[in-house]
């Protein structure tokens, strides 16, 4: 079997980390589902919501906040 070697991304946030971000003028909260790099920029797919979850795709790293307790 052949396995594809994953490239290590130099991202501020990790997969399954709880973060907040602004979308359409509102502050949303969610968990990082996927991390990708396009043209030298880091983008995240974030799973938002509780019972009826939805996926916010391609949120840039500079739009994400980490709220400390």
C-alpha positions as CSV (number, residue, x, y, z in Angstrom):
1,X,0.0,0.0,0.0
2,X,1.1,3.5,-0.7
3,X,0.4,6.3,1.8
4,X,0.5,10.0,0.9
5,X,2.9,11.9,3.2
6,X,1.1,14.8,4.9
7,X,2.8,18.2,4.8
8,X,3.2,19.9,8.1
9,X,1.4,23.3,8.1
10,X,2.7,26.1,10.2
11,X,-0.7,27.2,11.5
12,X,-1.6,29.1,14.7
13,X,-4.6,26.8,15.5
14,X,-4.9,23.0,15.5
15,X,-7.6,20.6,14.4
16,X,-10.4,20.1,17.0
17,X,-9.6,23.4,18.7
18,X,-12.5,25.6,19.9
19,X,-12.3,29.1,18.3
20,X,-14.4,32.1,17.5
21,X,-14.6,34.2,14.3
22,X,-16.6,37.0,12.7
23,X,-19.0,36.1,9.8
24,X,-21.6,38.5,8.4
25,X,-21.2,40.9,11.3
26,X,-21.8,38.2,14.0
27,X,-19.4,36.5,16.3
28,X,-19.6,32.7,15.7
29,X,-18.1,29.9,17.8
30,X,-17.0,26.5,16.5
31,X,-14.4,23.7,16.3
32,X,-11.8,23.5,13.6
33,X,-12.6,20.6,11.3
34,X,-9.9,21.0,8.5
35,X,-6.8,23.1,7.8
36,X,-5.5,23.9,4.4
37,X,-2.9,26.1,2.7
38,X,-3.7,28.0,-0.6
39,X,-1.2,30.4,-2.2
40,X,0.8,30.7,1.0
41,X,-2.2,31.5,3.2
42,X,-3.8,29.3,5.9
43,X,-7.5,28.6,5.7
44,X,-9.8,26.7,8.1
45,X,-13.1,24.8,7.8
46,X,-14.9,25.3,11.1
47,X,-17.9,23.3,12.3
48,X,-20.4,25.7,13.9
49,X,-23.5,25.0,16.0
50,X,-24.7,22.4,18.4
51,X,-27.7,20.3,17.3
52,X,-27.9,21.6,13.7
53,X,-24.3,22.0,12.8
54,X,-23.0,23.6,9.6
55,X,-19.5,24.1,8.1
56,X,-18.0,27.5,7.6
57,X,-15.5,27.0,4.8
58,X,-12.3,28.8,3.9
59,X,-12.1,31.1,7.0
60,X,-8.7,32.9,6.8
61,X,-6.4,32.7,9.8
62,X,-6.5,36.4,10.5
63,X,-10.3,36.3,11.0
64,X,-10.1,33.7,13.8
65,X,-9.9,34.6,17.5
66,X,-8.9,32.5,20.4
67,X,-10.9,33.5,23.5
68,X,-9.1,32.8,26.7
69,X,-11.0,31.8,29.8
